[in-house]
C-alpha cells in the first residue's frame, strides 16, 4: 500500500514480494531505491530531500563510486608526482573499488567507509595502508563536494585510522665512525658517507649527477630523486617539496671521498667499454644505468654486521645525520635546510628525542651566566685597585 507524502517529499510503498520502494524527484527525474524495511526507506527519503535542498543534481545521482574514482584519477594524473599517482591508483583499484565501487556516490555513508576500514584491519592490512585509503577517499570526495556531486564529505564523520610509526634507530658518533670504517673499500663507501654527512634520502642520493656538484665551492645541488614506480620501473622525479630542492655544503672529507669514488667509476667505465650507458650519475650500476637499491642494501647490511652494529634501516642513516648535527649544536634551521624539511617545526618534532639533553646543556650554561657574583669579593677587588684612598662622593 502506498504511503502518500507532501509535494517533493517523495513516496514509499510496499511491493507484493515484501520489498519497499522509495521514490523521490530530482530535477524532474524520478529516483527509486529498494529497501527491506519501511524504516530504511524513510531514512533514505529524508536524506535525499536534504541533499536536494542543498543542491544535489540528477547527474550526480547516477555516479557510482567506481565510475567517479576512475574519473577522479584521470583528472589528477598530471597534477601529482608519478609515484603518488601510482600509490593512489593502487589504493583505488585494490582496496576501494572492490568494496565500495558499486555504491552510488550519493548513497555513500560514513558507516560504510568505517566498515571498509574495519574490514581491512581485520584482514591484516597495515594501519599505514588503511590510513592511505582514508587519504584517497577524503581527497577524492572533497573534489566531488566542490563539483556539487555530493553535499557533504562523509569521510569527515569517520574515525581516521592511526598509524604506529616505526621506531627510529640512530647510530651514536662512535657507531657512525665504526660503520664508515667498515665501509671503506666497498663500492658504496662514498654513498654511505654522504648519507650520514648530509642526511639525504636514498632516492636523492641515487638521483645525484656529477653536474650537481661544484668541486670548488664544495656545494651540492639536490634537484631530483630516483624512484621505483610499479609498471614503469625506475623514474627520475622532482623532490617531494620545494624545500627538497636545496643546496648542501660538503666538508673537505666528503669532497675527498667523492674524488676517490669518481676515479673508481672511471675504471668501471673503461671496463664496461661499449656497454656503458652515460647518465652522469654519481652512483649508477657498473654499466652506468640508474641503480636499483637491492644490491646496495646487501652491502649496507653486511657493513652493519661487520661493524657489530644494530640491524638498522638505510633511512636511519638520515635520522643519524640529523641527530648528530643537533647534538653537536648545529642550529635546527640549518639542520632543516640540509634535510630538506619544509619547516623547522617538522625537524624539531621528528627529532624531539634530542631536545632533552640540549635543554639540560642550555640550562647549565644559563646557570653559569646568571649565578650572582659575590659582593664582598668585588669590594675587595676595588680596594686593591684604589689602595687606601677613600672613594669620594660625586658632586
Secondary structure, DSSP 8 states (H G I E B T S, - for coil): -EE---TTS-EEEE-TTS-EEEEEEETTEEEEEEESSHHHHHHHHHHHHHHHHTT--HHHHT-BHHHHHHHHHHHHTTTS-HHHHHHHHHHIIIIIHHHHTTSBGGG--HHHHHHHHHHHHHTT--HHHHHHHHHHHHHHHHHHHHTTS-SS-GGGGS--------------HHHHHHHHHHHTTSTTHHHHHHHHHH---HHHHHT-BGGGEETTTTEEEE--EEEEETTTEEEEE--SSGGGSEEEE--HHHHHHHHHHHHHHHHHHHHHGGG-----BSS--TTSS---SHHHHHHHHHHHHHTT-----TTHHHHHHHHHHHHTT--HHHHHHHHT-S-HHHHHHHTGGGHHHHHHHHHHHHHHHH----HHHHHHHHHHHHTT-------
